[in-house]
Amino acid sequence: MFLESQRTKLEARGLAVTTGDGQLLAAAGEAIQAHEPQGATGRKTTNIATWSLRLGRVEVILASHGGRLSHDLGSGVRRILAGDAAAG
């Protein structure tokens, strides 16, 4: 729900949270496919904004299809993931 509310606020087509090695943690809206294999015939997404966060030893990447990110988004993701780590 948090990502969807931020996606609406930022007027982004999609938001994604991944690890630095590409594992999808969460997403809202349209899928973000910024990188496709060479020779792929699918549609390639443009107008992507990315932001890297470090949470302990884990690198987290925020991506927005729409080219906008916000401090609120970064802070919220950091808070949620820090809570998950403390609970686990």
C-alpha positions, -999 to +999 in steps of 0.1 A: +000+000+000+029+024+008+044+020-027+011+024-044+003+056-025+038+070-034+033+060-070+001+080-071+017+110-053+047+110-077+025+104-108+048+075-118+037+046-140+055+022-118+078+019-088+101-010-079+124-018-050+152-043-057+184-055-042+216-044-057+219-078-075+184-074-090+161-094-067+127-077-067+115-069-032+083-049-040+066-031-068+035-010-076+020-001-110+035-011-143+065-033-145+098-016-150+120-033-176+149-009-181+173-037-192+165-063-218+187-089-234+204-079-266+181-087-296+149-087-274+118-076-293+098-064-263+092-028-254+120-011-236+111+013-207+125+048-208+123+078-184+135+058-154+148+074-122+169+053-098+182+059-063+205+036-043+202+032-005+225+012+018+208-006+047+236-022+067+253-045+042+224-046+017+222-022-013+186-014-022+176+003-055+145+023-059+133+028-095+105+050-108+090+047-143+081+083-147+114+098-137+105+110-102+116+099-067+111+116-034+127+117+000+094+104+015+097+073-007+133+066+003+126+072+040+095+050+040+113+021+022+143+024+047+119+024+077+099-006+064+130-027+055+147-018+089+115-030+106+115-062+087+152-068+095+145-062+132+116-086+132+135-113+114 
